[in-house]
Amino acid sequence: MLKLYNTLSRKKEVFKPLKKGYIRWYACGPTVYWYAHLGNLKTYIFEDVLRRVLEYNGYKIKQVMNITDVGHLTSDADTGEDKIEVGAKREKKTAWQIAKFYENAFKKDIERLNIKFPAFWARATDHIKEQIELIKILEKKGFTYQISDGIYFDTSKIKDYGKLAGLKKKKLKAGARVKMVTGKKNATDFALWKFTPTGIKRQMEWDSPWRRGFPGWHTECVAMSAKYLGVPFDIHTGGIDHIPIHHTNEIAQSEAVFGKILAKYWLHGEFLTLKGGRMGKSEGNIIILEDLIKKDVSPLAYRYLCLTTHYRSKLNFSWENLKGAQNALKNLYEKTREFQHYEKCSRSVSIEGYQKRFQEYINDDLNTPKALALMWEVIKSSKLSNREKYKIILNFDKVFGLDLEKIKVDKIPTEVQELIRKREKYRQQKNWQKADEMRKKIKQMGWWIEDTSEGPKLIKKQSPL
């Protein structure tokens, strides 16, 4: 029985899709003006684990992820510049070039993390018409008003506005959540369509029934999710920072337009912290995936690190705990190679019990720390044969996504075996200079060598670690 924590109800609920066996899911994607940092990627790893758990339970999934390539301003107060245009000025490129470059960079990052792609990518700039139509419906129903810089949503018309975040509307004052734009009726009101300022030519702007301009950030997700998934759909996911404003405003628009909640289940991943504080672009402390790769850290080591903490818990990042995750993953890969040597064994242990425990853990709101601990219990078990261990951990990896099935026993060439023999001879003679020369030659031939208490172990350089 799968249970998930629904932010809307603030409790774990037994998961029941709207249509038996089939799930419609919208995931908030990146704003493509800069590289995704490790904090952003923690959320996408959580979403990938969720997808794999759903698939492990036999569900078919239609997942849509948006690409925000216009409308996300530098301030959540509907003020400041568009982040895409800021990126264009920074790099002396067009806004369109910036958006395309960082969209591709994002896709490359999630591919490195073994995150499955959604069924559909939906760019905000490809759905301007749908967003304008949505705003027109809101206008017709009396939920909008116009001020000098744009068309705004009147949140006072929604009785339970802020229910996702537990906001008390009457207690909110200007500056408590967002700064007050001149002319706004309520502190929580938000822009649906921003006008291009007089005398300014934006790179991304469109004609509308009101004035030339561009859509507000919160409208794109409602318009695109409704188009591809219908309303309501099953699951909406994102980072915890989406709860108080972005997802709250999506809910307000959907209830105003459709008279119903946008999604049945809302799930959110917690922050990655660095020295106790949130990792973020505005905090100026970001680390990107390329920084890990430059330090010879596998992206999958970061994925492993994320699996050690529950998705609704903060994960404090340090290079030390990342190194620990890399070592654990390296050990896991070595064990996977070892287990591929199927020994003859008359005894046989039922593996269904392990799979049942595993499913209980992952079905308890994606409890990956417990599931990961169970995998190591399997690896260390004296009751299981190598063949049984190999079968079990590959089954578990359908959820973990650590690419264990790609780990193969590498055949060591005769030339490398001879160099190893010579190196061991030099080591016994304590001729460290010659032994080191052999190590370098082995490395040049594409192999890493590691000295252990059981003798030298070789790993092919093309291996994930």
N, C-alpha and C positions, 0 to 999 in steps of 0.2 A: 504494500500500500504506500504510494508516494505521497509525502507530505511536504509542502512548500510554505515558507513564510511570506504571507501576503502583506505588503506594507499598508494596504488600504484598510485591512481589518486588524492589523497589528498582532497577528497570531499565525501559528502554523495551521494550515488547512489541508484536508485531504484533497488532492488534486483531481478535479473532475472537469475534463474539457467540454466545451460547448457541443462538440460533435464527437461521438465515440471513436476513439482511435486516431483522431486527426487534430492537429494543433496549429492554430494561426498565431504568429508571434512577430512582434515589432520590437526591434532593438535600436536604441538611440546610438547612432554612429558618430564619427569624428567631425569636428570642424577643421577643415583642411587648409590651415594657414601656417602650420608648423608640424614638426614631427610629433607623433604620439609619445608621451613619456611613460615610464614604467607604471605610474599610478593609473593612467588611462588604460594601459594594457592589462592591468590586474582585473579590471571590469570585464574586458573582452575574454580573458581566460575563464572567469567565473561563468560567463554566458556560454562559452564553449562546453564547459563541464555540464551545465544545465542541459544543453542540447544533447550531449552524449548520454546523460542519465535518462532523458526522455526516450531516446532511441533504444537504450538498453532495456527499457520497459516496453518496447514494441510500438511506440507512437510514430506516426508519420507527421512530418513537420513542414510547414511553409513559413519560412522566416524571411522577413524584410528588414534591411538595415539602411538607414538614410545616410547620405553624405551632405553635410551642411557646407555649402559653398557660397552662401550669401546670407546676409541678415543677422548674423551673430555679432552683436556689437561688443566693444571692449568693456562696457558696463551693463550689468543686468538691469540698470535703471532706464533702459532704452535711450541712453545717451552715449556719446563717443563715436569713434569710427568703426566701420565694419572691419572685422579682424582680417578678412581676406584682402581688403584694400590696404590695410596696414602692412601685411606681408608683401604686397606688391611694391610698396614704397621702399620697404627694407631691402628688398633684393633687386630693385630696379627691373621688375618684370611686370607683365600684365596680371590683373587679378585672375584671369582665366588660366594663365600659365601656372600661377601659384597654386590654384585649386587642383589642377590636374597633377602637378608634380607631387604634392603632399597626399593626394588621394592614392597615387601609385606607391608612395613610400609607406603609407599605412597598410595597404594590401600586402606589401612585401614583408612588413613586420609581423602581421598576423599569420602569414604563411610560414615564417620562420618559427613561430610559436606553435605550429601545428593546429591552428584554429581553423575550423571549417568555415568556408565562405557561405553567406546567406544565399537563399534561392534568388533574391532580387536585391540589387543596389538601387536606391532611389535618391537621385540628386535633387536638391532644392531648386536649382536653376532650371531643371527640366520640368518643373511642376508649378510654374508661375500662374498659369491659367487656373489650375485647380485651387490654388491658394486665394486668388481673386474671387473665384466663385464662392468659396467658403465664407469670405468676408462679406460678400454681398448678401448671403443668407443671414448672417449675424446682424447686418445692418437692417434688413427687412424685418427681422424679429425684434428690433429695438435694443440690441445689446451693445451698440457702438456709439461713439460720439467723435467729433472731429475737433482737433486743436491745431495750433499753428504748424506743428511738425509732423502731424500724421493722424491716422485713424486709430482709436483706442477702444479696448474692450472694457465695458463697465462691470467690474466684478461685484458691485452692490446688487446686481440683478440675479446673482447666484446665491441662494440662501445658505448653502453649506460649502461655500468656497473655502478652499484650504484644508479640506478634510483629509487629504492624503498626508499632509505634513502636520496635521493637528494645529493649524493656525487659528487664532481667534481674531477674526477680522476687526471687530470693534476696538480691540486693544492695540491694533497696529497704527503706528503714527509714521508720518513721513520721516525717512531716515532710519527707521527701526529695521526695515528689511531692504528697502531700496530708496535711493534719493528721489525727491519729488520733482517731476518735470513740470514746469510752469503750465498751468491749464488742466492738469490731471485732476479728476474729481476725487479719486481715492488712491492711497499709497500703493495699493495692490493692482491697480489698473495697468494694462500692458499694451504695447503697440502691436497692431495687426498689420498696418502698412505705414511705412515711414516715407515722408516726402523728401525728394532731393532738394536740399537748400538752394535758395535763389542765388544764381551766379556761380553755382558749382556744377561741374560735369562729372558724374560718377562713371566708373567703368561698367558697373553692373546696375542698370536701372531699366524700368519698363513703364509703359503707359498703363493707366488704370482708370476706372470710373471717377476717381477722386483727383489725383494729381500724379505726375510722373514720380516714380520712386521705386521702392523695393519692399519685400515682405518682412514682417517681424519674425524673429527666430521661432517663436512658439507655435506658429500657424502651420509650418511645413509638415510637422509630424502628424498632425491631425488630418490634413488634406491627403497626404500620401498613404498613411495607414488605412484610412477609410477607402481609398481607391483600390488598394491591392488586397485588403483583408476583410473589409466590411466592418460594421460596428454593431455590437461589440465583437472583439476578437479575444483570444484566450490569454495571452501573456504580453506584458510590456516590461522591458528591462532597461537598465541604465545604471549610472553611478549614483551614489547616495546624494551627491551634490545636485542632482536633477529634481529631488523631491520637493523642496520648498518653493521653487519658482517654475522651472520648465515643465515638469510633469503636472504640477498643480494647475498651470495655465492650459495645458492640453486637455485636462479633465473638464475645466470650465467651458472651453469652446465646444467640446463634444457634447456636453449636456445641453448647452444652449442650442446647438444645431440639430442634434439627433434625439434629444430628450432621454439619453441613456449614457451610462459610463462607457468610456472608450474601450477599456479592457477589464477582464474579470480578475486577473492576477497581476500584481505589480511587484517586481523583485528588483532589489538594488544591492550593488556591491559596495563594501566599505572602502575607505581611503587606504592608500599606501602612505606611510609616514616616514619621515627622515629626521632623525634626532628628535622625535616626539612631535614634530609639526607636519602638517600636510605637505605632500609633494605636489607642486603645481607650477604652471607657467607664471602666474601672477606672483608666486612666492620666490621665483627666481632660483629654484633649487632642483631643477629637473635633471633626470638621467634618462637617456634614451637607449634603445636596444643596441644601437651601434657602439655605444660606450662599453657595453658588456663584451661585444665581439672583439673590440680592440684590445681588451684585457684577456683574450682567449677563454672567455666564459661562453658556454653554449646557451643560446636563447631558451632551450628546453630546461636548463638548470633554473632559470627564473620561473618557468612554468612549474617545475617541481617545488620550488620555494612557495609559490602561491597555493599549491595543494596542501601544504603543511598547516595552513591556517584556514579557518572557516570563512567563506566569502562575506559573511556579515560581521566579521571581526577585522579590526585594523591590523595591518601587517607592517611592522617596523623594518625598514630596509637598512641593511648595512652590508658592506663588502664581505664582512666576516661570515654573516649568515648565508650570503649568496655562495661563498666558497664552500661552506658546509653542504649546501644543496648540490653543488657541482660534484663534490666528493661522493655524496650519497647516490647521485645519478650514475656516476662512473662505476660505483660498486654494483649498482643494479644492472648496468649493461654487462659487466663482467660475469655476474651470476647468470644472466640470460644466455650468454655464450656457453657457460659451463653446463647449464641445464639442457643444452641441445645435444649433449652426449648422453643418449638414452642407455642406461645400464640395464642389463637383464635383471628382472626382479620378479619373484613369484608372488610377493605380497601386493595387495592393491587396496588403496584407501579411497573411500568415496569422496569425491571433490565437491559434490553437490552441497554439502554442509558449509564449506568455505564460500561458495558462490551465494548461498542463501544469506550468510552473515554479511557478505559484501553488499548485497542488494539492500539489506536492512539499513546499513549505514548510509549508503548513497541516497536511499529513499527517505531518510530522515533529514530533509532539507539540505541535501548535498553535503553530508558530513565527510568530506575528503580526508581530514586528519585521521579519523578512525579507520577509514578504508585503506589509507596508506599504511597505517600501523599493521593492519591485517595482512597486507601484502608481505611485509617484512617477517611477520609471524610464519607465513607460508614458506618463505625463503629459508628460514632457520629451522624449520620443522625436521625432526629426525624420522618422522612417520611417513613422510612423502618421498616418493622416488623423484628423480630428476624429471622424468617424463611428466609426472603429475604436476610438479611445480611449474614446469614450462607451460603446460596447458592452462593452469590457473592464472598465472600472472599475465599471460596474453589475453585472457578473458577480462581481467581487471583493467588492462590497459585500454580496452574499448572506451572506458570512461576517463582514465588518467591522460591518455593521449601523449605518451612519452616515446612513441615510435619503437616499442620493444620488438615488434614483428620484423623490423628492418635490421635488427642486430643479428648478424650471421657469424658463424665460426670462419675466420679467415685462414685460408691455407697459406702456411709460411713457406716461401720459396727456399730452395736448397741453398742458394747463395746467402740468404739471411740466416739460415740455420747454422751455416759454417761460421759466419761472423759472430754469432752468439757463442758458439763453442770456443772460438779464439778468445773472445772477451772474457768468458768465464775462466779460461786458462790464465790470462793476464791478471785477472782479479785474485786468483789463488796465489799467484806469484807476487802480488801487491805491486804490480807494474801499472799504476793508475793512469799514467800518460797513455800507454798503449790501449788500455781498456777504454779510455775515453775516446780514443781515435776510432775504435770499433763501434762505439755508441753513435758517433757522428755519421759513420758510414751507413749504419742501420737506419738512422733517421733520414739520410739522403735517399734511401731506397723506399721511403714511404711508411716507416714503422716507428712507433714509440716503444721504448723499453722501460719497464718498471721493475726494480729489484724488490722482491718480497721474501718473506721467511721460507716460502716454498720454492724459491728460485725465480729467475727472470720471467716476467710476463710481457707479451707483445700485444700491442694494439695498433691496428691499421689506422693511418692518419685520416683517412676518409670517414672513419667512424664518427658518429654524432659528437663524441667527446675525444 
